[in-house]
Each structure stands twice: as C-alpha cells, then as structure tokens.
Amino acid sequence: YRPVPPGTPKWGSEWKKATVANYLSSMSIGCEASSYTTKTNYLSLDPNYKDRLGRPLLRVTFDFPENDLKMAAYCTGKVAEIAKAMNPRQLVANPMKGHWNGTPYQSSHVVGGFVMGADPSTSSVNKHLQVWDVPNLFVVGASAFPQNPGYNPTGTVGALAFKAAHAIRNFYLKKPGEMIA
C-alpha cells in the first residue's frame, strides 16, 4: 500500500515525494462480501498438467458472476458515501470490475469443493466433516464451506476442526466404521 494520488509515477523521485507527502494523511477503506455458489465456478482435474507422480492437478474454474460485480458496485458506492462524510481532500472509488484476477485480490479466501451438508446426494461430508461414502475419513478445512461469507474463514475452520475432533473422540472411536449421527 502506497498512498499516492492517481497519476503519480510508480517509481523514482516523484513517487518518493508523493509517498512522503501523503503517507500520514491517507487511508484505505473497503468492504468484503460473499461470492455465492454458481454452477459456472467449480473444481476439476486438469487434463494437461500433472504432479511429479503423474496425477492430474486440481484446476479451479472461477470468475465473478454478474451478481458479484453488481454487489461490488453497490458496496463500493456505500463505502464511498461513508468516506465522503469524512471530508477527504481526495476520494478514489475503485469497484471490482471485469474478470477475476488473483493479483489484485490477494486476500481472496477461496473455499468449497467438498461441501458439508445434511444430504449425501447434495454434499460430500456431514456436519462432523465425515465423508458420506467413506466413514473412516474426515475432511477438515474450508473445503467444507458452500461459499465464503466474506471475511477470513480461519476462525470458522478452527471451530469446525475442534467440532470434528470432538466427534471423532467422543462418538466415532466408540464405534469405528459407522457414520456419526
């Protein structure tokens, strides 16, 4: 993050002067939102790329659906209203536009792929993160989320890990091989 006005050179003495002039009087304000599950965003095995053992690599197919772009424009407008109330010298609103690109979205928390649910026909794991078709396998992590609600999922991943460990210790180990209710 370098708080320089638009049009400032990206390097050199002018960039340095602008950084010094603006560093203690600039801020960034933003928001995060969810990207809901769509059939156009999915995981698959890559037909071309393989790991060192010859197994296909996982391919992520993802792009912002139209609703995400509309939500970004709306939220950016609301954040700009809040920022404008602070009476800034300059306000630059920068809504998310176009196709997904990993470079500007470094804080993306991509989740899903092995979704938790109550029905084996629509999910991969139960509420204890136990795989429906392989009762002695528990998959712990953000792959169990159907979508990310917006903020960093680490706390929820930790809570689900504790929940799975509790279920394994207190229920599964008493009757190995059975599904936990």
C-alpha positions in Angstrom: 0.0 0.0 0.0 1.4 3.3 -1.1 -0.9 6.3 -0.5 -0.2 8.3 -3.6 -2.7 10.2 -5.7 -3.8 8.8 -9.1 -1.3 9.7 -11.8 1.8 9.5 -9.6 4.7 7.8 -11.2 5.2 4.2 -10.0 8.8 4.7 -9.1 11.5 7.4 -8.8 11.9 10.7 -7.0 8.4 11.9 -7.8 6.9 8.7 -6.4 9.0 9.1 -3.3 8.0 12.8 -2.8 4.3 11.8 -3.2 4.6 9.0 -0.7 6.3 11.2 1.9 3.6 14.0 1.3 0.7 11.6 1.7 1.7 8.8 3.9 0.5 10.2 7.3 -2.7 11.7 5.9 -4.1 8.9 3.7 -6.2 5.8 4.4 -7.8 3.0 2.6 -11.4 2.0 3.3 -13.1 -1.0 1.9 -15.5 -3.9 2.4 -15.8 -7.6 1.7 -18.8 -9.5 0.5 -19.6 -13.1 -0.3 -19.4 -14.8 -3.7 -22.2 -17.3 -3.8 -22.0 -20.7 -5.3 -22.7 -21.0 -9.0 -22.5 -23.9 -11.5 -20.0 -21.9 -13.5 -17.4 -21.9 -10.7 -16.1 -25.4 -10.0 -13.1 -27.7 -9.4 -12.0 -30.3 -11.9 -8.9 -32.4 -12.7 -6.7 -30.7 -15.2 -6.4 -32.7 -18.5 -2.9 -31.2 -19.3 -1.0 -30.6 -16.1 0.2 -33.4 -13.7 2.2 -33.6 -10.5 5.6 -35.3 -10.3 3.8 -38.7 -9.8 1.8 -38.3 -13.0 -1.5 -37.5 -11.2 -3.6 -34.7 -12.7 -3.5 -31.4 -10.9 -6.6 -29.7 -9.5 -8.0 -27.0 -11.7 -10.0 -24.1 -10.3 -12.5 -22.6 -12.7 -13.8 -19.3 -11.2 -15.0 -15.9 -12.4 -17.1 -13.2 -10.8 -20.8 -13.8 -11.7 -22.8 -10.8 -12.7 -24.3 -10.5 -9.2 -20.9 -10.3 -7.6 -20.0 -7.3 -9.9 -23.3 -5.6 -9.1 -22.8 -6.2 -5.4 -19.3 -4.8 -5.6 -20.5 -1.6 -7.3 -23.3 -1.2 -4.7 -20.9 -1.8 -1.8 -18.3 0.5 -3.2 -20.9 3.2 -3.5 -21.9 2.8 0.1 -18.2 2.8 1.3 -17.6 6.0 -0.8 -20.6 7.6 1.0 -19.0 6.8 4.3 -15.6 8.1 3.2 -17.1 11.3 1.7 -18.7 12.1 5.1 -15.1 12.3 6.4 -14.5 15.2 4.1 -11.4 13.9 2.3 -9.1 16.0 0.1 -9.4 13.3 -2.5 -11.6 10.2 -2.8 -10.9 7.4 -5.2 -13.6 4.7 -5.5 -12.4 1.6 -7.2 -15.1 -1.1 -7.6 -14.2 -4.6 -8.7 -14.7 -4.8 -12.4 -14.1 -7.4 -15.1 -12.9 -10.9 -14.7 -11.3 -12.4 -11.6 -7.6 -11.9 -11.4 -5.5 -13.2 -8.5 -3.1 -10.3 -8.5 -5.4 -7.5 -7.1 -7.4 -9.9 -4.9 -4.6 -11.3 -2.8 -6.9 -11.7 0.2 -9.3 -13.9 -1.7 -10.3 -16.8 0.5 -11.4 -19.4 -2.0 -13.4 -22.2 -0.3 -15.6 -25.1 -1.2 -15.1 -28.2 -3.2 -16.0 -30.8 -0.6 -19.2 -29.2 0.8 -20.8 -30.0 4.2 -24.5 -30.8 4.4 -27.3 -32.9 5.7 -28.0 -34.8 2.5 -25.4 -37.2 0.9 -26.9 -36.5 -2.6 -26.0 -32.8 -2.4 -22.9 -32.7 -0.1 -19.7 -34.6 0.5 -19.4 -34.5 4.3 -21.8 -34.5 7.2 -21.9 -31.9 10.0 -18.9 -33.6 11.7 -16.9 -33.4 8.4 -17.2 -37.2 8.0 -17.2 -38.3 4.3 -20.6 -39.8 3.5 -19.1 -42.7 1.4 -16.0 -43.3 3.5 -17.0 -43.3 7.2 -13.4 -43.5 8.5 -12.4 -40.4 6.6 -12.9 -36.8 7.9 -12.1 -33.8 5.7 -11.3 -30.8 7.8 -10.9 -27.3 6.3 -12.5 -24.6 4.3 -13.4 -27.0 1.5 -16.5 -27.8 3.6 -18.0 -24.4 3.1 -20.5 -24.0 0.3 -19.3 -20.4 -0.1 -17.3 -17.8 1.9 -19.4 -15.3 3.8 -16.7 -12.6 3.1 -14.3 -12.4 6.0 -11.3 -14.5 6.7 -12.5 -18.1 7.3 -9.7 -19.1 9.7 -11.8 -18.9 12.9 -14.6 -21.0 11.4 -12.1 -23.5 10.1 -10.6 -23.8 13.6 -14.1 -24.2 15.1 -15.0 -26.9 12.7 -11.7 -28.7 13.3 -12.5 -28.7 17.1 -16.0 -30.0 16.3 -14.7 -32.8 14.1 -12.1 -33.8 16.7 -14.7 -33.8 19.4 -17.0 -36.1 17.3 -14.1 -38.4 16.5 -13.0 -38.7 20.1 -16.4 -38.9 21.7 -18.5 -40.8 19.1 -16.6 -42.3 16.2 -13.9 -44.1 18.2 -16.6 -45.8 20.3 -18.0 -47.4 17.1 -15.4 -47.1 14.3 -16.6 -47.5 10.8 -20.1 -46.1 11.5 -21.5 -42.7 10.5 -21.9 -40.3 13.3 -25.5 -39.1 13.7 
